[in-house]
Amino acid sequence: MLYFQLVIMAGTVMLAYYFEYTDTFSVHVQGFFCYDTAYTKPYLGPEDRSAVPPVLLYAVVAGLPTLLVTGLQSQNWFIAKLNTADIQVALITITETVLFLVQYTSKEFDRSEKTVATGDCCYLNPLVRRTFRFLGVYTFGLFTVDIFVNAGQVVTGNLAPYFLTVCKPNYTALGCQQALRYISHQEACTGNQEDILRARKTFPSKEAALSVYAALYLAMYVTCTVQAKGTRLAKPVLSLGLMCLAFITGLNRVAEYRNHWSDVIAGFIIGTAIATFLETLHDHPSIHFHPLGPGPGRGGNSSLSRDAQTSSLTPDTSSSSSRGIPEAFPGQPRET
C-alpha cells in the first residue's frame, strides 16, 4: 500500500512539473477588443517585485505547516512520555542511547553484524508516523491545487488586467481606428513574449488558491486536533489569523492589477474545496495536553487503579456469605 501511495505522489509531482515548467500543454489564445479598458491597467513589473513575491509565499506555505505540525506532535509526544514513563526508564533510555552512539562511532561497530544493529530499520515511532502522514497529505494537496490551477489557466487563457500594456498591439495595423474590432490572432502583440504568456495565465489565481489552502488546512488541523486547556481563544485567533493572511494575499493580487476579482474568488474556491475534501478523509487523532502529576495513566499505578475501579463496580457479597445467607440467582427470591 505504501508503494502505491508513493506512485500516486510521484505522478502528481510529475504532472505539476509538466504544467509549470514545460510547454507540453499550450495555453489557449483568447482574443480581445481594441482599447478594452479592462486590460489596460499598468504593469507593475515581474512577480518578484510584488508585495507578496512567490519566494515568500512558497516559503510560508511549505515551511509554516512543517514547523507547526512538528512542534505540536513533538510536544504531545514528550508530554506523554513524561506522564507515563518512570524516571528510571528515562535514565535507562538515555544511557542506552549514549552507549549506542559511542559504539557507533567506534570501529567495533563496523566489524559487528549490521543486521543486528539495524534490525528495526523499518520501525517508525508514532511521532514520526503522524508527522509524515500529515505532511504527506498536505504536500499532496499542494500539488493537487497547483495542477487544478494550471489546468484552469491553460484551458481558459484569461487575460490579466495589464495584458494590453505588455501586449503593445499595433492598433493602426489592426484597423482599430474605424470601429471597435475583436482581435483573436496571436501575432497582434509586439511586446515581450514571456510577459505576454504570463498575462494569459491568470484564471484562477494560483497565489490565492495556495494561500487559502494552506491557511484552511492548518486551521482545521489545529481546531480538530488540539484539545488543550486554555486554548478556547488561542485556536480561533490562530485560525483566523491564517485565514486573514490568505485573504490579504488575494487582495494584494487585485490591488497590484495582477488578477481580476473573479480570478481570486475562483482560486479561493479551489483551495477551500481541496483542503476541506482532504481534511474530511484524513482523520486526525486528538492531541491532549494533560497536566503533569500522578494518576491513572499518568505514571501512577495503573494496575491498582484498575483493581479499585473493578472493586467499586462489583457488588459486595461477603457480608451475606458470612451470615450464612445463600446468594440468590437473578430473578430468584432469597430464602428467609
DRENTI-585276 format. One record per residue (C-alpha): residue number from 1; x, y, z. Coordinates in pm, whole numbers, plus 32768, in hexadecimal, padded with zeros to 4 digits. Example, Ala and Ser with C-alpha at 12.3 -4.5 7.8 and 13.67 -1.06 7.14 Angstrom:
REM residues 2
+-----+------+------+------+
:  nr :    X :    Y :    Z :
+-----+------+------+------+
:   1 : 84CE : 7E3E : 830C :
:   2 : 8557 : 7F96 : 82CA :
+-----+------+------+------+
END
This chain:
REM residues 336
+-----+------+------+------+
:  nr :    X :    Y :    Z :
+-----+------+------+------+
:   1 : 8000 : 8000 : 8000 :
:   2 : 8122 : 80EA : 804A :
:   3 : 81B9 : 80B6 : 7EF2 :
:   4 : 8069 : 80FD : 7E50 :
:   5 : 8053 : 8248 : 7F0C :
:   6 : 81B7 : 829F : 7EA3 :
:   7 : 815C : 825F : 7D38 :
:   8 : 802D : 8345 : 7D55 :
:   9 : 8101 : 8453 : 7DF7 :
:  10 : 820E : 8435 : 7CEC :
:  11 : 810A : 844C : 7BD6 :
:  12 : 8071 : 8581 : 7C75 :
:  13 : 81C3 : 862A : 7C93 :
:  14 : 821E : 85D8 : 7B2A :
:  15 : 80D2 : 865E : 7AA8 :
:  16 : 8101 : 87A0 : 7B6B :
:  17 : 8262 : 87BC : 7AE0 :
:  18 : 81EC : 8798 : 7979 :
:  19 : 80E0 : 889F : 79B0 :
:  20 : 81CF : 8993 : 7A55 :
:  21 : 831E : 8977 : 79A7 :
:  22 : 82DD : 88E5 : 784C :
:  23 : 8213 : 8946 : 771A :
:  24 : 816D : 87F2 : 76FE :
:  25 : 8018 : 8894 : 7731 :
:  26 : 7FEA : 89C5 : 7654 :
:  27 : 7F2B : 8AF0 : 76DC :
:  28 : 7DE3 : 8B49 : 7635 :
:  29 : 7E00 : 8C91 : 7571 :
:  30 : 7CDD : 8D6E : 75D5 :
:  31 : 7C8C : 8EA0 : 7507 :
:  32 : 7C42 : 9004 : 7574 :
:  33 : 7B92 : 913E : 7500 :
:  34 : 7C57 : 926D : 7495 :
:  35 : 7C90 : 9366 : 75B0 :
:  36 : 7BDE : 9287 : 76AC :
:  37 : 7BFC : 933F : 77F7 :
:  38 : 7BE9 : 91FA : 78BE :
:  39 : 7D47 : 919B : 7840 :
:  40 : 7DFA : 92EC : 783C :
:  41 : 7E64 : 92FC : 79A9 :
:  42 : 7FD1 : 9353 : 79F2 :
:  43 : 80D3 : 923F : 7A02 :
:  44 : 8190 : 9250 : 7B4C :
:  45 : 82A9 : 9168 : 7AE8 :
:  46 : 82F8 : 8FF5 : 7B14 :
:  47 : 826D : 8F25 : 7C2E :
:  48 : 83AC : 8F51 : 7CF8 :
:  49 : 8355 : 90C2 : 7D29 :
:  50 : 8203 : 9071 : 7DBF :
:  51 : 81B7 : 90B8 : 7F2C :
:  52 : 8185 : 8F3F : 7F52 :
:  53 : 8293 : 8EAB : 7E70 :
:  54 : 8286 : 8D3B : 7E10 :
:  55 : 83B9 : 8CEB : 7EE3 :
:  56 : 8312 : 8D6F : 801E :
:  57 : 81C7 : 8CC7 : 7FCF :
:  58 : 8260 : 8B73 : 7F88 :
:  59 : 8340 : 8B89 : 80BB :
:  60 : 8219 : 8BD1 : 81A0 :
:  61 : 8137 : 8ACD : 80FD :
:  62 : 8242 : 89BF : 8119 :
:  63 : 82F7 : 8A22 : 8258 :
:  64 : 81E3 : 8A92 : 8344 :
:  65 : 811F : 8948 : 833F :
:  66 : 8260 : 8881 : 8372 :
:  67 : 82C6 : 894D : 84A2 :
:  68 : 8169 : 8958 : 8537 :
:  69 : 8118 : 87E8 : 8511 :
:  70 : 8270 : 8772 : 857F :
:  71 : 8260 : 8852 : 86B1 :
:  72 : 8105 : 87E0 : 8719 :
:  73 : 814D : 8670 : 86E4 :
:  74 : 829D : 8686 : 8797 :
:  75 : 8209 : 873A : 88C2 :
:  76 : 80F2 : 863B : 88DB :
:  77 : 81E7 : 851A : 88C2 :
:  78 : 82D7 : 85A2 : 89C7 :
:  79 : 81C0 : 85F7 : 8ABA :
:  80 : 812E : 849A : 8A8F :
:  81 : 8281 : 8404 : 8AD6 :
:  82 : 82AD : 84D5 : 8C0D :
:  83 : 8154 : 8473 : 8C87 :
:  84 : 816E : 82FD : 8C4F :
:  85 : 82DC : 82A2 : 8C75 :
:  86 : 839D : 8283 : 8DB7 :
:  87 : 84DB : 833F : 8DF4 :
:  88 : 8598 : 81F7 : 8DF7 :
:  89 : 851D : 81A3 : 8C9B :
:  90 : 8587 : 82F9 : 8C20 :
:  91 : 86E0 : 82D0 : 8CB8 :
:  92 : 8705 : 8176 : 8C1D :
:  93 : 869A : 81FC : 8ACA :
:  94 : 8794 : 831B : 8ADC :
:  95 : 88A9 : 8231 : 8B4B :
:  96 : 8863 : 8139 : 8A37 :
:  97 : 885C : 8252 : 8937 :
:  98 : 89AC : 82D6 : 89AB :
:  99 : 8A42 : 817B : 89A2 :
: 100 : 89BA : 8140 : 8846 :
: 101 : 8A4F : 8288 : 87C8 :
: 102 : 8B9F : 8232 : 8863 :
: 103 : 8B95 : 80DB : 87C5 :
: 104 : 8B23 : 816A : 8679 :
: 105 : 8C4D : 8257 : 8666 :
: 106 : 8D43 : 8144 : 86C0 :
: 107 : 8DDC : 8046 : 85D5 :
: 108 : 8D38 : 7F24 : 868B :
: 109 : 8BEE : 7F81 : 85EF :
: 110 : 8C77 : 7F59 : 8490 :
: 111 : 8CEA : 7DF6 : 84DA :
: 112 : 8B9F : 7D91 : 857B :
: 113 : 8A75 : 7D05 : 84C2 :
: 114 : 89AF : 7E1D : 8425 :
: 115 : 886C : 7D58 : 842E :
: 116 : 886F : 7D4C : 85A8 :
: 117 : 88B0 : 7EC2 : 85D0 :
: 118 : 87B0 : 7F25 : 84CA :
: 119 : 86AF : 7E1A : 8504 :
: 120 : 859F : 7F1F : 853F :
: 121 : 85F9 : 7FF0 : 8410 :
: 122 : 8491 : 7FFE : 8397 :
: 123 : 83F6 : 805E : 84E5 :
: 124 : 837A : 81C0 : 8514 :
: 125 : 82FB : 8240 : 865D :
: 126 : 819E : 82D9 : 866C :
: 127 : 822A : 843C : 866A :
: 128 : 82DA : 840A : 851D :
: 129 : 81B5 : 834B : 8489 :
: 130 : 80B6 : 8456 : 84E2 :
: 131 : 8196 : 856E : 846B :
: 132 : 81E3 : 84CB : 831E :
: 133 : 8077 : 846B : 82EE :
: 134 : 8002 : 85D0 : 8315 :
: 135 : 811B : 8668 : 8247 :
: 136 : 80EC : 8562 : 8138 :
: 137 : 7F79 : 85AB : 8112 :
: 138 : 7FBD : 8720 : 8127 :
: 139 : 80CB : 870F : 801A :
: 140 : 7FE8 : 8641 : 7F3A :
: 141 : 7EE0 : 874E : 7F61 :
: 142 : 7FD6 : 885F : 7F03 :
: 143 : 8032 : 87B4 : 7DBC :
: 144 : 7EC2 : 876A : 7D7B :
: 145 : 7E6D : 88DB : 7DA2 :
: 146 : 7F89 : 8933 : 7CB6 :
: 147 : 7F07 : 883D : 7BB1 :
: 148 : 7DA1 : 88BE : 7BC7 :
: 149 : 7E14 : 8A26 : 7BAA :
: 150 : 7F00 : 89E6 : 7A87 :
: 151 : 7DF7 : 891D : 79D3 :
: 152 : 7D00 : 8A3D : 79F4 :
: 153 : 7E00 : 8B3A : 797B :
: 154 : 7E60 : 8A69 : 784D :
: 155 : 7CFB : 8A1C : 77E6 :
: 156 : 7C64 : 8B76 : 7812 :
: 157 : 7D89 : 8C59 : 77BB :
: 158 : 7CE2 : 8D7F : 7869 :
: 159 : 7D97 : 8EC8 : 7842 :
: 160 : 7E30 : 8F8A : 7960 :
: 161 : 7DC4 : 90F1 : 79AC :
: 162 : 7F11 : 916C : 791F :
: 163 : 7F06 : 9098 : 77E3 :
: 164 : 7EF1 : 91B0 : 76E3 :
: 165 : 8009 : 9269 : 7797 :
: 166 : 8100 : 914D : 775A :
: 167 : 8061 : 90DD : 7613 :
: 168 : 809E : 922F : 7568 :
: 169 : 7FBD : 91ED : 743C :
: 170 : 7FE4 : 92BA : 72FF :
: 171 : 7E86 : 934D : 72EF :
: 172 : 7ECA : 93F2 : 71A1 :
: 173 : 7F25 : 92AC : 70F7 :
: 174 : 7E01 : 91FC : 719F :
: 175 : 7D08 : 92FC : 711D :
: 176 : 7C88 : 936C : 726C :
: 177 : 7C5A : 94D9 : 720D :
: 178 : 7B19 : 94B0 : 7147 :
: 179 : 7A4C : 93C5 : 7222 :
: 180 : 7A5D : 92F2 : 735D :
: 181 : 7AF5 : 91AE : 72E8 :
: 182 : 7B37 : 905F : 738E :
: 183 : 7C9F : 8FE7 : 7367 :
: 184 : 7CCE : 8E71 : 7381 :
: 185 : 7E1C : 8E1F : 72DC :
: 186 : 7F54 : 8DF9 : 73AF :
: 187 : 8033 : 8ECA : 72CA :
: 188 : 7F7D : 9006 : 7333 :
: 189 : 806A : 903A : 745A :
: 190 : 81C4 : 90D2 : 742D :
: 191 : 823C : 90D3 : 7598 :
: 192 : 8312 : 8FE2 : 7660 :
: 193 : 829B : 8E7F : 7626 :
: 194 : 82DB : 8E09 : 778A :
: 195 : 8210 : 8F26 : 781C :
: 196 : 80FB : 8EE5 : 7721 :
: 197 : 80F0 : 8D72 : 7777 :
: 198 : 80E4 : 8DC3 : 78EA :
: 199 : 7FCA : 8EB9 : 78AC :
: 200 : 7EFE : 8DA4 : 7805 :
: 201 : 7F08 : 8CC6 : 793C :
: 202 : 7E42 : 8D71 : 7A4C :
: 203 : 7D03 : 8CA6 : 7A82 :
: 204 : 7CF9 : 8C25 : 7B8B :
: 205 : 7DF7 : 8CD5 : 7C69 :
: 206 : 7F02 : 8BE2 : 7CDC :
: 207 : 7F70 : 8CBE : 7DFC :
: 208 : 7E0D : 8CD7 : 7E83 :
: 209 : 7DD3 : 8B60 : 7E63 :
: 210 : 7F18 : 8AF9 : 7F0E :
: 211 : 7EF7 : 8BF6 : 8027 :
: 212 : 7D91 : 8B9D : 8082 :
: 213 : 7DDA : 8A28 : 8066 :
: 214 : 7EFD : 8A3F : 815A :
: 215 : 7E40 : 8B25 : 8248 :
: 216 : 7CFF : 8A59 : 824E :
: 217 : 7DAC : 8908 : 826D :
: 218 : 7E82 : 8981 : 838F :
: 219 : 7D56 : 8A26 : 8434 :
: 220 : 7C8D : 88E4 : 8425 :
: 221 : 7DB8 : 881C : 849D :
: 222 : 7DEA : 88F8 : 85CF :
: 223 : 7C77 : 890A : 861B :
: 224 : 7C35 : 8795 : 85FB :
: 225 : 7D6D : 8709 : 86A0 :
: 226 : 7DD8 : 87F1 : 87B7 :
: 227 : 7CF9 : 87BE : 88E8 :
: 228 : 7DD5 : 8867 : 89EB :
: 229 : 7D53 : 8931 : 8B0C :
: 230 : 7D5B : 8AA8 : 8AE3 :
: 231 : 7D47 : 8AA3 : 8965 :
: 232 : 7BE2 : 8B1D : 8938 :
: 233 : 7C66 : 8C68 : 88B8 :
: 234 : 7DBC : 8BF9 : 883D :
: 235 : 7D31 : 8B0D : 8735 :
: 236 : 7C39 : 8C06 : 869E :
: 237 : 7D3F : 8D1A : 869E :
: 238 : 7E3E : 8C3F : 85ED :
: 239 : 7D40 : 8BBA : 84F4 :
: 240 : 7CAE : 8D0F : 84A3 :
: 241 : 7E0A : 8DA1 : 8488 :
: 242 : 7E6A : 8CA2 : 8382 :
: 243 : 7D2B : 8CE0 : 82BF :
: 244 : 7D68 : 8E56 : 82D4 :
: 245 : 7EC0 : 8E2D : 8238 :
: 246 : 7E28 : 8D66 : 8119 :
: 247 : 7D1E : 8E72 : 80E7 :
: 248 : 7E26 : 8F84 : 80E1 :
: 249 : 7EE8 : 8EC1 : 7FDB :
: 250 : 7DB6 : 8EBD : 7EFB :
: 251 : 7D77 : 9030 : 7F32 :
: 252 : 7EDF : 907B : 7ED8 :
: 253 : 7EB8 : 8FC8 : 7D8C :
: 254 : 7D94 : 90AA : 7D32 :
: 255 : 7E34 : 91E7 : 7DB9 :
: 256 : 7F6B : 91B1 : 7CE3 :
: 257 : 7E98 : 916D : 7BAB :
: 258 : 7F26 : 900F : 7B88 :
: 259 : 7DD4 : 8F60 : 7B9E :
: 260 : 7C64 : 8FAE : 7B7D :
: 261 : 7B6F : 8F7D : 7C99 :
: 262 : 7AE8 : 8E4B : 7BE6 :
: 263 : 7C46 : 8DB2 : 7BDB :
: 264 : 7C79 : 8DDC : 7D50 :
: 265 : 7B1E : 8D5A : 7DAA :
: 266 : 7B4F : 8C28 : 7CCE :
: 267 : 7C9F : 8BE8 : 7D75 :
: 268 : 7C00 : 8C02 : 7ECC :
: 269 : 7AF4 : 8B08 : 7E67 :
: 270 : 7BF1 : 8A0A : 7DE2 :
: 271 : 7CD1 : 8A22 : 7F15 :
: 272 : 7BAC : 8A0B : 8005 :
: 273 : 7B13 : 88E1 : 7F53 :
: 274 : 7C55 : 8816 : 7F48 :
: 275 : 7CAE : 8864 : 80B2 :
: 276 : 7B53 : 8805 : 812C :
: 277 : 7B4F : 86C5 : 8060 :
: 278 : 7CA3 : 864F : 80DB :
: 279 : 7C56 : 86AD : 8243 :
: 280 : 7B16 : 85DF : 8245 :
: 281 : 7BD4 : 84B0 : 81C3 :
: 282 : 7CFC : 84D8 : 82AE :
: 283 : 7C96 : 8480 : 8411 :
: 284 : 7D76 : 8538 : 8507 :
: 285 : 7D9C : 84A7 : 8663 :
: 286 : 7D56 : 85A9 : 876F :
: 287 : 7E82 : 863D : 8821 :
: 288 : 7E3E : 8656 : 8996 :
: 289 : 7F37 : 870C : 8A74 :
: 290 : 7EF8 : 867D : 8BD0 :
: 291 : 7F87 : 8725 : 8D04 :
: 292 : 80AC : 867A : 8DA4 :
: 293 : 806E : 85B3 : 8EDD :
: 294 : 8020 : 8456 : 8F5E :
: 295 : 7EDE : 83AF : 8F06 :
: 296 : 7E4B : 82A3 : 8E2B :
: 297 : 7F0A : 829A : 8CE5 :
: 298 : 7FFF : 83AB : 8D56 :
: 299 : 8113 : 82EC : 8DFA :
: 300 : 803F : 8267 : 8F1B :
: 301 : 7FFE : 80FB : 8F6B :
: 302 : 7F0F : 80A3 : 8E53 :
: 303 : 7ED8 : 7F41 : 8ED3 :
: 304 : 7E69 : 7FC1 : 9025 :
: 305 : 7D85 : 80BC : 8F7D :
: 306 : 7CE3 : 7FAF : 8EAD :
: 307 : 7CB6 : 7ED1 : 8FE0 :
: 308 : 7C16 : 7FF0 : 909B :
: 309 : 7B28 : 8034 : 8F7F :
: 310 : 7ACF : 7EC3 : 8F66 :
: 311 : 7A91 : 7EA5 : 90D8 :
: 312 : 79B1 : 7FD6 : 90D5 :
: 313 : 78DE : 7F42 : 8FC0 :
: 314 : 78C6 : 7DE1 : 9059 :
: 315 : 77B1 : 7DAD : 915F :
: 316 : 7827 : 7D4E : 92BA :
: 317 : 779D : 7BF7 : 9319 :
: 318 : 7891 : 7BA7 : 9430 :
: 319 : 77A6 : 7C25 : 9540 :
: 320 : 7685 : 7B4B : 94CD :
: 321 : 7768 : 7A1A : 94AC :
: 322 : 77F3 : 7A4B : 9608 :
: 323 : 7693 : 7A4B : 9699 :
: 324 : 7646 : 7902 : 95F0 :
: 325 : 7543 : 7991 : 9504 :
: 326 : 755D : 78E6 : 93B2 :
: 327 : 758E : 79CC : 9287 :
: 328 : 745E : 79DB : 91AA :
: 329 : 746E : 79BB : 9033 :
: 330 : 73DD : 7AD3 : 8F5F :
: 331 : 7262 : 7ABC : 8F62 :
: 332 : 7257 : 79CC : 908A :
: 333 : 71EC : 7A4A : 91E6 :
: 334 : 72D0 : 7A12 : 9309 :
: 335 : 7274 : 7908 : 9409 :
: 336 : 7217 : 799B : 955A :
+-----+------+------+------+
END
